[in-house]
Amino acid sequence: MRRGTTVPPGRLRIVAGRLRGSRLAVPERAGLRPTPDRVRETLFNWLAPVIEGARCLDLYAGTGALGIEAVSRGARAVTFVESERSLAHSLVENLARLHVEGARVIEADALALLAGKPEPFDIVFLDPPFDANLWSESARLLESRGWLAADAWIYVESPASATLDLPTAWSLHREGRAGAVRYALYRRGAADPLS
């Protein structure tokens, strides 16, 4: 979630669901840029048939916009992972203010967490800091360590110019571009009920 520009505090809103229109406090921090409203709306339209009751992992949470949008649209539980203390604290405050249940925030390095004891998730949001080049290693650990349910969905946001080394078990379902950003939804396994 961290890229190029700074987002002024209070400028982020939840697009749809029970928290629609809610504003998230966004800390002033260089390089922090949440997934834009339009991209989140497109992604969750793609996920609409499977989001209800899903267990989600927002791996590089930042503001938590993706995970909170998932809760708003019916996800059963969301785990947010954020290594930076100020962002994790802001996320905890936002979740409490919005009375979000079924959410937990883990302040930890994502790769270290993925190397630990796994729990399978139905949907994973993989949107690491663009300057850290963490996609391939994160994807490898998600796949090899047991963090993905058998038919999991994985959202990947990256620079449009990036070449990603993703697991062969992941099939591209849909993708789009927003300026210099590519966003894509992958499905683990062969079956694709959303087609």
N, C-alpha and C positions, 0 to 999 in steps of 0.2 A: 503494500500500500504506500510505500514511500517513494516518491519520485519528484523530480523537477521543481515544482512550485510550492508555495506555502498557501494553505487554505485558511482564510480568516476564521476566527472562532465563531461557532454558532451558525455556520452557513450550510451545513449538511442536513438533508432531510430524508426521512424514510419515504419511499415511493408509494407503497401499497400495503394492504393488509390491515390488521387491527391497530397497528401503530402508524398508519398512514399520516403523513404530514408532520410527524414528530421531528423535532430538531435535535441533532446531536451536537454537544459541545465539542469543538475540535481545537485542541491546543495549538497555539502558534508555534510551529516547529519547522525549521528549514527542511525541505525535502519531503514533507508529508503531504500526499495528495490522494484522498480516497477515490475509489472507483466512482466515476461520474454517474449521476442519476440515470441518464439515458442508457448507459451500459448495464447498470443494475436492473433496470426495467426489462431490457432485452433478455438478460441472463435468466431472470426469474420467470419470464414468460416461457422460456425453454424448459425450466425446471417445474413448471406448474403441475404437471401430472404426478410428480414424485416428491414434492416438497412436504406435503402433509404427513406429519408423524416421523419425518426423517431425523436421523442423528447426524449433526453437521460438525465439521472441524474447520474453524477459521484460523489457518496455520500461522500466517503473519498478519495478525489482526489489525494493527495500527489503530484506526478509529473504531473498528468493529462494524463498519457499515454493512459488509456482506453478511456477517453472522446475525446482526440485528434485523436486517431485511428478511433473512430466513425465518427467524422467530416470528416476525410480524406476519409472515405468510403461512404459518402453520407448522414449522419444524418443531419436533418434540423436544429436542435438546441441542444446544450449541456449546462447544468448547472453544474458547478463544485463547490463542497462544500469542503472547507479546513479550519480547525481551526487554524493551525499554520501560523502566519503572514509571515514568511520568505518563506514558501512553496507557499502560496497564491500569494505572490509578484512575485516569480520566474515563477509561472504558467501564471500570467498576462503578464509578459515579453515574455515568449515563444509564447503565443497566438498572441501578437502584432507582433513579429518578423516573424511568419509564416502567417500573414495576415488572421487569422481565423475569419470568420464572424459567427454570430449565436451562440456565446459562451458568457457566463457570469460566473464570479467567485464570489462566496459568501464566505467571510471570517466569518465562524460561526461554532459553535459546531453542529455536525450533528443531535444529538438527540434533541437539543433545536429547531433546524430548523424544524425537523419532527413533533414536537409538535405544530407548528404554522399553519398558513393558507396553505392548500395544493394546489398543482396543479398537475394534472395527467401526468405521463410520460409513454412512450411506452417501454423504456428499462432503467433499473436501474443497475448500477454497484455497488455491495456491497462488498467492500474489505477493511474492517477496520483494524487498527493496530492489529496484532495478539495477543499482550499481553494485550489488553483492553477488550476482550470478549464482543464485541458489536453486534454480529450477531443477536441474538434472539430478543433483544429489538429493534434494527433497523428494522428488518423484521416485527415485530409486529406493529410498528408505520407506516411503509410503507403501510401495508395492512389495518390497521384499520382507518387511518386518511385520506385516499383518495388520496394518492400519486401515485397510480398505475392505468393506463388505464385498461379497462375491460379485455383485452387480453395481458397484459404487459408481458415482458420477464425480468427475474431477474438473473443476473450473480452473483454468490457467490464464493469467494475465501477464503479458510480457511486452517488451519493445517489439514493434513489427519487424525490425531487422534482425532480431535474435534467432539463432538456430538452437533449438532445444532437443536434448537427448532424452526422450520420454520412453517409458516401458512399452514393449511391443504388445503387451496385454491391453493397452489403452487404445481405443478406437475413437477417432475424431467424429463427434456428432454434429456440431455446428461451430462456426467461427464468424468473427466480424472484426472490423477495424474502427478505431476512433482516433483520428489523427495519426500519431506515431505509435499507437498502442494496439496490439492484437489481443483479442480476448477469445477464448475457445473453451468449449465444453467437450470433455472426453467421457467415454463410457468404458468401464472395465468389463471385459468379457465380450462375447460375440453378440448376444441378443440386444436389440435396441427397440424397446416398446414405444419410444417417442417418435419414431419415423412415421 
